[in-house]
Amino acid sequence: MSSDRRKSDIRMRGFPHRTDVADVIRLIDERIRHLPAERVPVTSVAGRVLAEDVISPCAVPGFDRAAMDGYAVHAHETFGAEAYSPLEFDIVGEGYPARPFGGHVQSGQAIRIMTGAPMPAGADAVVQAEAASESDGKVRITEAVTPGRHVGRRGEDIEAGNVLLHAGRRLRPQDLGVLASVGATPVPVIRRPSVAILVTGDELLPAGSKPAGCMIVDSNSPMLTALLHRDGVAHVRVTLLPDKPDLIRQQLIDSPEDVLFISGGSSVGKEDHAPGLVSELGELKVHGVALRPASPTGLGFLHRQLRPVFLLPGNPVSCLCAYDLFAGRAIRRLGGLSPEMPYAVRSIALGRKIVSMVGRMDYVRVAIRHDLAEPVAISGASILSSTTRADGFVLVPPDREGHAEGETVDVHLY
Amino acid sequence: MSSDRRKSDIRMRGFPHRTDVADVIRLIDERIRHLPAERVPVTSVAGRVLAEDVISPCAVPGFDRAAMDGYAVHAHETFGAEAYSPLEFDIVGEGYPARPFGGHVQSGQAIRIMTGAPMPAGADAVVQAEAASESDGKVRITEAVTPGRHVGRRGEDIEAGNVLLHAGRRLRPQDLGVLASVGATPVPVIRRPSVAILVTGDELLPAGSKPAGCMIVDSNSPMLTALLHRDGVAHVRVTLLPDKPDLIRQQLIDSPEDVLFISGGSSVGKEDHAPGLVSELGELKVHGVALRPASPTGLGFLHRQLRPVFLLPGNPVSCLCAYDLFAGRAIRRLGGLSPEMPYAVRSIALGRKIVSMVGRMDYVRVAIRHDLAEPVAISGASILSSTTRADGFVLVPPDREGHAEGETVDVHLY
């Protein structure tokens, strides 16, 4: 459908075709792959996704070391030591982690050693301080030790050449510790996407303004920005635009970001410029989805760069719904994260029935009260406060007319 | 115990007293309250905690508005309209969201209206475009509407003067949308803590270095920094220090952060300066905890400012354990977040028994294989790779000697 035709006639209502939710998800999964790798210092990779297996370049520890404060000795020389028949050794030095004992421990000798200090040549075990007493340069040992006792062996934590962490892993805080300890830096991680949010509407004031007269405040871009950061986006740029096709077209051409969102003007009305512009500059693959309350959602790809463009409804609940189901999935795929929605799911009985329609999916906000899920607003795509009163949402599949009171449903928890 | 006495004698081993985990937690909960409020622009408050109730300064929508594209009419004039007996109205204008119709809709008249546009004076309902056809400046309506049909009433989303969001709420993406839409900015939120991490040890190289000889790389500060950011900390400063009491003392005096961590030197050995320094500069409330593998943990408060100082074991697994149970709790309390550990908990049967000791708590890393939890390393506080192989941990309470194979335990999932 051409942009001109749509503009010419307010009677051209509704979408000639609504794509099933499952087909939109399939398209996203087919067309959107993760971004290339980049190398990032180990101190900055928390939450990032490994692009390659990391092989340990060295062993940890890199040397045999004391695992206790005590005395480093030849284990076999301690055999027979007991509380009432201690054995005596000459103390010939001290070993600290950064100042190891440089000599060789001979028969009849011991050194004082601190936890973490390299084991000296000639010694093969540590007698812990509790089993020893020291005086006049000698130590009396009251406990026999076996070879290797209280010694951390070279490589016992990490062996050189082994795979330390596998590609695709989302890095946890302790993974940073492990990577730092082997000196694996910079770390190959999947690049995080950047997103431009083009917010269209003559009636919109930027977030941070006070509403005035018939002018309302853009609430979609602060919500989307927070969702994008949650989903690992590195950089978000927000631009407010009036309903002027030339300005929107120029932004679509000039924006350097990996993904573009157009919030508002995504339906089939006179002022809905976004669908026609995406068709003109690339390929509009989806326009209209069998999903309440986010039917005016679109997905296209700009020519050549094949950059995804999401048309998100201006109504804030619809916008949230379209992000949760589609745009967020694309963002998570680009960043190498699990594509599934990052909400915990809980099975819970309905306190009141949900009525839906066969042929479309319904995104129904629910509040949990007395361990029952109650729909807070079946309709009302503009009622954003319904999503703050809600504890989560239920997705009613398109082959269902709803869910009965008492039926157990999966609630996605906000 | 004075620092000098500890330094003088390597035989002074072990802690004279180990505080129960529950008592450390009680101390943290008694002494640590959330930080004061600050006012932050609405676009930057995702994940922040509200310091006060937010009352809506205005209604949303601020005016009655069209909820559909169509024709604004007097509802009672549509009564009787049907597909085969349409009723005709004169079109006297158009209403857009930012360009409302300024006149008064008289009897027999209608205006074209777009979703979101203010309802014109005189009209009280919208006939959707699908139920109308237009020609020669007239519109034929084929469906009767009741008053209020397809009209979003002033205040239907949010009423002025109502509590919009309650103090203590952690703000979700959609909450930012709601706050922006009423112009509630700046937003009163609890200030986020700042933390100084003092990493002590002559043998340590900064994270990002390669290990060399007996020098090892600091793995605690990258791990702790990631944990702190996860728990809402605004700013983390890392300083590496040699085992020199004067340098550590000066940092304790000079650091402006809300909380100080000292990583390493937290036990009772000759080079463990931190406990004595905290006693000297304030109050060392806990030193030694009945917790494996994090017994060398301490908690003190610096004089006057009453700033918490955590002594964290240098061994990385012990450090993680002490953070998870104690330091993280304090950080989350300061920032107004739920103090509980932010790990999902799953009940799962043990694939192998866990042996523990009555009188202390054990933090046991487990991997989940074939739906069974298997301990990956009972001991080995220095084996950080055990926490990357693990999927989570089990806390064995101090009144238990462990858990039998097949017993169901709570696994905290990393």
Chai-1 contact restraints between the chains, C-beta under 6 A:
chainA,res_idxA,chainB,res_idxB,connection_type,confidence,min_distance_angstrom,max_distance_angstrom,comment,restraint_id
A,I10,B,A129,contact,1.0,0.0,6.0,A-B,restraint_1
A,R11,B,S133,contact,1.0,0.0,6.0,A-B,restraint_2
A,R13,B,A129,contact,1.0,0.0,6.0,A-B,restraint_3
A,R13,B,E130,contact,1.0,0.0,6.0,A-B,restraint_4
A,P41,B,G208,contact,1.0,0.0,6.0,A-B,restraint_5
A,V42,B,A207,contact,1.0,0.0,6.0,A-B,restraint_6
A,V42,B,G208,contact,1.0,0.0,6.0,A-B,restraint_7
A,T43,B,A207,contact,1.0,0.0,6.0,A-B,restraint_8
A,T43,B,P222,contact,1.0,0.0,6.0,A-B,restraint_9
A,A46,B,A226,contact,1.0,0.0,6.0,A-B,restraint_10
A,G62,B,P211,contact,1.0,0.0,6.0,A-B,restraint_11
A,D69,B,G269,contact,1.0,0.0,6.0,A-B,restraint_12
A,P97,B,E203,contact,1.0,0.0,6.0,A-B,restraint_13
A,A98,B,D202,contact,1.0,0.0,6.0,A-B,restraint_14
A,A98,B,E203,contact,1.0,0.0,6.0,A-B,restraint_15
A,P100,B,C214,contact,1.0,0.0,6.0,A-B,restraint_16
A,P118,B,C214,contact,1.0,0.0,6.0,A-B,restraint_17
A,A129,B,I10,contact,1.0,0.0,6.0,A-B,restraint_18
A,A129,B,R11,contact,1.0,0.0,6.0,A-B,restraint_19
A,A129,B,R13,contact,1.0,0.0,6.0,A-B,restraint_20
A,E130,B,R13,contact,1.0,0.0,6.0,A-B,restraint_21
A,G152,B,S382,contact,1.0,0.0,6.0,A-B,restraint_22
A,D157,B,I383,contact,1.0,0.0,6.0,A-B,restraint_23
A,D157,B,S385,contact,1.0,0.0,6.0,A-B,restraint_24
A,I158,B,S385,contact,1.0,0.0,6.0,A-B,restraint_25
A,R172,B,Y414,contact,1.0,0.0,6.0,A-B,restraint_26
A,P173,B,M223,contact,1.0,0.0,6.0,A-B,restraint_27
A,P173,B,A226,contact,1.0,0.0,6.0,A-B,restraint_28
A,P173,B,L227,contact,1.0,0.0,6.0,A-B,restraint_29
A,Q174,B,M223,contact,1.0,0.0,6.0,A-B,restraint_30
A,Q174,B,L320,contact,1.0,0.0,6.0,A-B,restraint_31
A,Q174,B,T387,contact,1.0,0.0,6.0,A-B,restraint_32
A,Q174,B,T388,contact,1.0,0.0,6.0,A-B,restraint_33
A,D175,B,T388,contact,1.0,0.0,6.0,A-B,restraint_34
A,L176,B,P222,contact,1.0,0.0,6.0,A-B,restraint_35
A,L176,B,M223,contact,1.0,0.0,6.0,A-B,restraint_36
A,L176,B,A226,contact,1.0,0.0,6.0,A-B,restraint_37
A,G177,B,S219,contact,1.0,0.0,6.0,A-B,restraint_38
A,G177,B,P222,contact,1.0,0.0,6.0,A-B,restraint_39
A,G177,B,M223,contact,1.0,0.0,6.0,A-B,restraint_40
A,G177,B,P316,contact,1.0,0.0,6.0,A-B,restraint_41
A,G177,B,L384,contact,1.0,0.0,6.0,A-B,restraint_42
A,V178,B,L384,contact,1.0,0.0,6.0,A-B,restraint_43
A,V178,B,S385,contact,1.0,0.0,6.0,A-B,restraint_44
A,V178,B,T388,contact,1.0,0.0,6.0,A-B,restraint_45
A,A180,B,A207,contact,1.0,0.0,6.0,A-B,restraint_46
A,A180,B,V217,contact,1.0,0.0,6.0,A-B,restraint_47
A,A180,B,S219,contact,1.0,0.0,6.0,A-B,restraint_48
A,A180,B,P222,contact,1.0,0.0,6.0,A-B,restraint_49
A,S181,B,V217,contact,1.0,0.0,6.0,A-B,restraint_50
A,S181,B,S219,contact,1.0,0.0,6.0,A-B,restraint_51
A,G183,B,K210,contact,1.0,0.0,6.0,A-B,restraint_52
A,G183,B,P211,contact,1.0,0.0,6.0,A-B,restraint_53
A,G183,B,V217,contact,1.0,0.0,6.0,A-B,restraint_54
A,T185,B,G208,contact,1.0,0.0,6.0,A-B,restraint_55
A,D202,B,A98,contact,1.0,0.0,6.0,A-B,restraint_56
A,E203,B,P97,contact,1.0,0.0,6.0,A-B,restraint_57
A,E203,B,A98,contact,1.0,0.0,6.0,A-B,restraint_58
A,A207,B,T43,contact,1.0,0.0,6.0,A-B,restraint_59
A,A207,B,A180,contact,1.0,0.0,6.0,A-B,restraint_60
A,G208,B,P41,contact,1.0,0.0,6.0,A-B,restraint_61
A,G208,B,V42,contact,1.0,0.0,6.0,A-B,restraint_62
A,G208,B,T185,contact,1.0,0.0,6.0,A-B,restraint_63
A,K210,B,G183,contact,1.0,0.0,6.0,A-B,restraint_64
A,P211,B,G62,contact,1.0,0.0,6.0,A-B,restraint_65
A,P211,B,G183,contact,1.0,0.0,6.0,A-B,restraint_66
A,C214,B,P100,contact,1.0,0.0,6.0,A-B,restraint_67
A,C214,B,P118,contact,1.0,0.0,6.0,A-B,restraint_68
A,V217,B,A180,contact,1.0,0.0,6.0,A-B,restraint_69
A,V217,B,S181,contact,1.0,0.0,6.0,A-B,restraint_70
A,V217,B,G183,contact,1.0,0.0,6.0,A-B,restraint_71
A,S219,B,G177,contact,1.0,0.0,6.0,A-B,restraint_72
A,S219,B,A180,contact,1.0,0.0,6.0,A-B,restraint_73
A,S219,B,S181,contact,1.0,0.0,6.0,A-B,restraint_74
A,P222,B,T43,contact,1.0,0.0,6.0,A-B,restraint_75
A,P222,B,L176,contact,1.0,0.0,6.0,A-B,restraint_76
A,P222,B,G177,contact,1.0,0.0,6.0,A-B,restraint_77
A,P222,B,A180,contact,1.0,0.0,6.0,A-B,restraint_78
A,M223,B,P173,contact,1.0,0.0,6.0,A-B,restraint_79
A,M223,B,Q174,contact,1.0,0.0,6.0,A-B,restraint_80
A,M223,B,L176,contact,1.0,0.0,6.0,A-B,restraint_81
A,M223,B,G177,contact,1.0,0.0,6.0,A-B,restraint_82
A,A226,B,A46,contact,1.0,0.0,6.0,A-B,restraint_83
A,A226,B,P173,contact,1.0,0.0,6.0,A-B,restraint_84
A,A226,B,L176,contact,1.0,0.0,6.0,A-B,restraint_85
A,L227,B,P173,contact,1.0,0.0,6.0,A-B,restraint_86
A,G269,B,D69,contact,1.0,0.0,6.0,A-B,restraint_87
A,P316,B,G177,contact,1.0,0.0,6.0,A-B,restraint_88
A,L320,B,Q174,contact,1.0,0.0,6.0,A-B,restraint_89
A,S382,B,G152,contact,1.0,0.0,6.0,A-B,restraint_90
A,I383,B,D157,contact,1.0,0.0,6.0,A-B,restraint_91
A,L384,B,G177,contact,1.0,0.0,6.0,A-B,restraint_92
A,L384,B,V178,contact,1.0,0.0,6.0,A-B,restraint_93
A,S385,B,D157,contact,1.0,0.0,6.0,A-B,restraint_94
A,S385,B,I158,contact,1.0,0.0,6.0,A-B,restraint_95
A,S385,B,V178,contact,1.0,0.0,6.0,A-B,restraint_96
A,T387,B,Q174,contact,1.0,0.0,6.0,A-B,restraint_97
A,T388,B,Q174,contact,1.0,0.0,6.0,A-B,restraint_98
A,T388,B,D175,contact,1.0,0.0,6.0,A-B,restraint_99
A,T388,B,V178,contact,1.0,0.0,6.0,A-B,restraint_100
A,Y414,B,R172,contact,1.0,0.0,6.0,A-B,restraint_101
